[in-house]
Amino acid sequence: MPQCRTFKSKAVEQVIEDMKERLIDPDLARLFENAFPNTLDTTIRWHVEDGSTAYAETSEQKPLGTDAWKGPQSFVVTGDINAEWLRDSAGQLASYQALAAKDKKLKTLILGAINTQAEFVIQSPYCNAFQPPAPSRLSGSYNGQQDDVHPLYEPSVVFECKYELDSLANFLSLANDFHANTGSKAFLTPRFYAALSTLLKVLTAQSMPSFDPDSGHFQGNEYTFRRNTNTGTETLSLAGLGNPMNAATGLIRSAFRPSDDATIFPILIPANALMCTELRRMAAILDEAGKSESAKNFRARSDIMEEAIWEHGTAVHPVFGDVFAYEIDGYGSRVIMDDANLPSLLALPLHGFVNATDRVYLNTRKMLLQQRGNPYYLEGKSISGVGGPHIGLQYVWPMSLLVQAMTSQNDTEIMEMLNLVVNSSRLGLVHESIYVNRVTAYTSKSSIAFHVAVMGYPLTRG
């Protein structure tokens, strides 16, 4: 109910009422009514007009000579854990971006989220999930793991430090979408520029190969991650380095996937594609702001990445023809698959990298949506769709069904996917994953807000 929300928006309430009138299927209407405001209902853990004022009221020592936490701040948790994932929070707010120009409170909330993410990126750019900010005076959480990570991080700031390229891409996406929908450049503060500088340093470091191109000698990596675990996808091989990456690809390493699972080969194509798109979008904003040199650097890297994805990130499949690979190493090795989590190969048109009618994309989509083409296309008695190694080989992620609907040109397929999601959402919210043989068996109990938020995408984007 509106009065129970942790953050209230008149524009959001109006969309809910409008959609309830437009949607003929009462179950779909109810699911949208529950899912669309879920982020506002449950995950806005802290929002203030000026975080620096809140900082002054704490016992924490504010960094000297900085504008840290100045302006609106918003801490958006993932739902099931009192921590903020950069990727998830950007995705959770995505459906509200189009309403920000109509609702000042919502606009300030999203601006605050950009400012808060900028602080996180400045402090620990290799990390994916963060504790409540010190000015919030909220208690943090312990993830229960034993991690050995370099660069070192402050546990009171960071919840988990898995380096995922898409986390940084989503930080850019949050700001790019805000500008696209509001025209505002209020986020272009000294702290945001500092975050951009930090991000570029990471991209430069993670584009370096494992071996020096001239001498052939091993040159290591700035980032390493080792976890004491018996689950292979939770840590990196080779003493925390991950598998080697070749020189001269023009692409960026990602130690982990958006599922928080370790990559097999270090160049994750969907994450590189998203970063490529968001760098180009940010370059346009920087041009508008008179930062032509920075814009030039962003655009140049985006151009290099785009060309490199088409050169190195595709393969000729014996059945499906020219397709995108999921991961590569630059030596010619490729992983052919897709994972339900975003960014994904299936979602490449949604990430702005290709048109949904592109020939290579259509070949890839056809491959991904059948079991003989994608090892993580999972089939059962009750439901079929894309899953991933994070949960196992018998659980489909409804998120992938919604992406399938959004990338389809076929009305029948779109309705089929929406019906599958509605029929598997018996508790009135979208689950993380569904057991293929019984839709009443699921994971997460609707507690991961990003997955719930994706339900709003196909219904509010035309």
N, C-alpha and C positions, 0 to 999 in steps of 0.2 A: 504494500500500500504506500502511496506517496508520502504519508506522514512518517513512515518508518525508514525512509532513505537516509543514508549518511550524508548525502548531498542532494539538494533539490534543484530542478531545472524546469521552468515553465515550458520551454521549447521541447524538452524530452517528453513531458506529459502530453503535450499537444500531438506529437508524433504518435504516441501510443493510442490516443483516442482516434486519430485519423486512420491508423492501420486497423484498428478493431472494426471500424466501419467498412473498410475496403476488403478485408480478408473474409472470404465466404466460409472457409473451413474453421469451425469454432475451436478445434484443437490447435491449429496453427496460430490462430489469433491469440489464444491463451498462452501458448509457448512464447510468442513474440512479446506479449505483455509482461511476462516474467523475465525473459532473457534480456531484452533491450535495455532496461534500466538497472540490470544486475550490478554493473560496476558502481553506479551511484548508490545503490542499495547497501552494498556490503564492503567496498574496497577503498573508499576515500578515507584513509586512516588519519590523515593530517592535511589541513589546508589553511594557509594564512595569507593575508595581504602583503606582509613584509616579514620574511624569515629572519632578517638581521635584527629586528626588534625582539622577536622571540628568542634569538640567540643571546641577546643581552640579559635575558631573564634567567638564563641557565648558569651553572657553575663552570661550563666548558669554556676553554680559552679559544676565542675566535682567532683564526690565522691573521697575523699582523699584516698590514699593508694590502689587504684584499677587500673586495666587495662580496665576499662569500655570503651566501644565503640572502642576498639583497633582493627585494621585490617579492612578488607572489611565489609561493612554494606549495607543492602538492605531492604528497606521498601516497602512491597507489599500490596497494598490496596485491599479490597474486590471488588471494582468496583463501587458500587452505593453509598458508604460512604467513606469518607477520613479517614479510619481506617483499621488496619490490624487484621484480625482474625487468630489465630495460625493455626487452622484447615484449613481454606480456603487457606491461602497462601501456606501451604505445598502441598495441593491438586493442586493448580494452577501451581506449579512448577514441579509436579510429571512427566508429560510427557516430560519435558526437561532433566530430570536426565540422561537418556540414551545417551544424546548428549554431556554431560558436558566434557567427556574425549576428545572429538574432537574439542571443542571450548573453548579456554582459557577464553574469556570474559564471556561466559555462566557459566563456572565453577566458576569464581570469583563472579558472581551474586548470585549463589546458596550458595556458601560459606558465602557471605555477609548476606543472608537471615537466615542461621543457627546462625551466630553471633548475629544478631539483635534479633532473637527469644530468644536466651540465655539471653540477657539483660532483655527482658520482663519477662521471667520466674523468673529470680533472683529478680526482683523488685516486681512482683505481680503474684505469681504462681497460685492463684485461679481465675485469670481473663482470659477472652476469647478473648477480643478485645482491641486494643491499639492505642493510639494517635501517630502522627508522633514523632519520637525521637527528643529530644532537639537539637542534633547537626545538624539536617536537616533544622532547622529554618522554617519549614512549619507550617502553622496554624492548630490547632486541631479542633475538632468538638464537639458539645454538643449533647448528645443523647435524650435530652428532657424528661428524666424520673426522677422520685424522688425515689431513691434507698437508702435503709438502709442496708449496707453490713458490715460484719465483716469477716476477718480483714479489717481494713480501707485501702483505697488506695488513691493515688495521682491522682486527675482528669486530671492533665496536662499530665499524663503518660497513664492512662487507659480510654478507651472509654466506656467499659461495663465490669462488673465483675460478670458474671455468671460462676460458677465453673462447668466445663465440663471435665470429665476425658479424653475424646478423644482429647482435646486440647493439653494436656501434651503428650499423645501418639503420636500425629502428630508431635510435636517438635522432638521426638526421630526418627520418621519415616523419617523426612526431612534429618536428619544427617545420618541415616542408609542407605537410598537410595543413598545419595551422596557418601558414602564410597563404597557401592556395585558397583557403576558404574564407579568410578574414581580411587578407591584404595587409595585415599588421606585421611589422618588423620589430615589435617591442622586445622580442627575445634576443635581439642582436646587442647584447651587453658585453662588457669586457670579459665577464665569466664565460659567456657562450663562445666568444672568440678564443678564449683560452682552451675551452673544451675542443674546439675544432683543431687547434694546433696540436693538442694532445692526441686526438684521433689520427691525424695525419702521421704523427711519429710512429704510432702503432702500425698503420698500414705500411709504412716504409720498412719498419723492422720485420714485419711478417711477410713481406715480399721477398726477403733474402733467402737464397737457397741453403740447403743443409751443408753444401760443400762449396768452397771458394772456386769460382769459375776458372780462375787462372792457375792456381796451384793444385786444385783438386783436394785440398786439405779440408777436413771437417772444421766447421766454424761455429757450431752450436746455435742456440736460439735464446733470445732474451726471455722467452716464456717457457716454463716447464711446470708440469702438474703430475703429482703422484698421490694416489689415495690408497690407504690400507683397506682393500676390498677383495671379495672373491667374485665380483662381477666385472667381466672384462670391459664392458662399455663405460665403466665408471672411472677409468684411469687411462693414462697414456702409456704406450709401450716405450721401450728403449730408455728406461730410467726417467720417464716423464717428458721425453722429447716428441714422441709420436713418430710415425714413419717419415722417411726422408722426402724432401721436395727438391725437384730439379731447378736449375737456373733458367732465366730468360723466358718465363711463361707470361710475365706481366700480371699474374694473378696473386691473390692474397691467401695466406694460410689461415685455416680455422681449426683449432684444436678440438672443438666440440661442435656438435650439430644443434639445431634449435630445440631438439628433444632433450638436450643436456647429455646425450650419449656421445662418446668419443668418436671422432671420424676415423675411418679406416685409412683413406688417403687424405693428405692434408688440405687439398684444394677443393672446397665444397662449392660446387657450381651455383646452386640456388642462392647462397649467401653472397657470392661474388656478383651475381646478377642483380640482386637487390642493392648492394653497395654501389654498383655501377650506376644504377638509376638514380639513387638518392644523392650521390656526388654531383651528378649533372643538374639535378633540381636545385641543390644548394648553390651551385655555381651561378645560376640565374639570379638567385636572391642576393648573393654577394655582389654581382654586377649592379643590381638596383641600388645597393647600399654604397656604391662607390668604391668597393674593395676589388678593383679589377685584377690586381696581381694574384690575390687569393683565389678569385673566381677562375683565373687562367689555370692555376695549379689543380684545382678541383676538376675542371673540365678535362684537362690533359690526362689525369689519372683515369677518369671515367672512360675516355676514348680508348686508352690502352687496354683497359679491362674488357670493354665490349669486343674489341678486335680479338683479344686473347681467348675469350669464351668461345667465339665462333671457330677459332683456329684449334684450340686445345681441348675445349670442353664438349666437343661433339664426337660421335663415333658412327661408323656404318654397321648397323645391326643386320645379321643375316636374314632376319624375318621382316623387320620393320623399317629398314633403310636408315637414312640419316636421322639420328636422334641425339638429344642432350644426355650426357653422362651426369650422374649424381655427384661423384667425387673422382678426382684424378690426382696424379702425383707429378706430372710433367715428364715422366719417363716413358709414357705410353700405356701405363696401367690405368684402368678405369673401373669404377663400381657402377653397375647398371641396376638402378632401383629408384624408389622414391620413398620418402617418409611422410607421414600425414602432417607433421608439424610445419608451420610456416616460418621462413620461406621454404618453398618446395618447387620441384620441377613442374608439377601439375599447375601451380599457381603463377608460373612465369608471366602470363598476361596481366594478372592482377598486380604483379610487382612492377609492371611497366617496361619489362625487358623486351617482349615480343608481342605482336598482335595475336589474338586468339585464332586467327585463320592462317598463321604462318605455317608453311609446309613442314619444317623440321619440328615445330611445336606439335602439330597435329599428329605426326608420326610418333613423337614421344608420348603424347597423351594416350594414343591408342595402345602403345606398349605398356604404359603404366597401369591401365585399367583392365588388365587381365593377368591371371596368375602366371602364365608362361612367359610373360614379359617383365613382370615385377615380382620379386620374391616376397614382397610385403603387401601385395594385393591378396587379401585374405577372404576366403569364401566359407560359408557355412549354411546351415538350414534356415537361419532367420535373417541374416544380413551379410552383405559383401561390400568390401571397400578397402581403402588403403589403411594400413596400420603402421607398425614400425617395431624395431627391436626393444624399445623402452618398456613395453608392457608384455610383449610376446607374440606368438604366431597364431593366436586365436581371438584377437581383439581388434576390431575395426574402430577407427576414430571418427566420430560424426563430423569433426572439423573437415576431414577429407571429402565427405559427402557434400558438404556445403561448398567447398572449393570446386568440386566436380560440377555442381549446379551452376556456379558463377562463371565457369569457363566453357559451358556448353552452348551450342547454337540450336539445340533441339528442345522444344517445349516439353515433350514427353519425358525426356531424360531429366530435365529440371524438376518437374513435378514428382517424378519417381524418387529423386534424391531428397526433396523436401519431405515427402511422405515417410521415407525411411527414418529421417531424423525425428519427425513428430512421433512416429510409432515407437521409437526407442527412447523417448524422453518421458517416461511414465510419471516422473516426479515433478514435471513441469519446468525443468531446466535441462540444458544439454550436458551430457556426461562427457568425461574425458575419453573413455573408450567403452565399447559394447562387445560382449561375448558373441561370437558369430552364430552360435547354435541356440542362444536364448537371450532375447533383448532385455530381459529383466535382470540379467547379470551384467554388472558394469563396474568401472573403477571411478573413483574420485567423489562419488555422491554429489555431483554437480558443484563441487567446491572450487574448481579452477576457473576463475572468472574469464580468462582469455578465451577458453573454449566456449563458454556461454555467450561471450560478446560476439563471436563470429556468427552466431545465429542472426544477428541484426544486419550483417553485411548484404546478403542477397536480397533482402526485403526493403532496404533503405537506399540501395544504390541503383534503383531503376529496375 
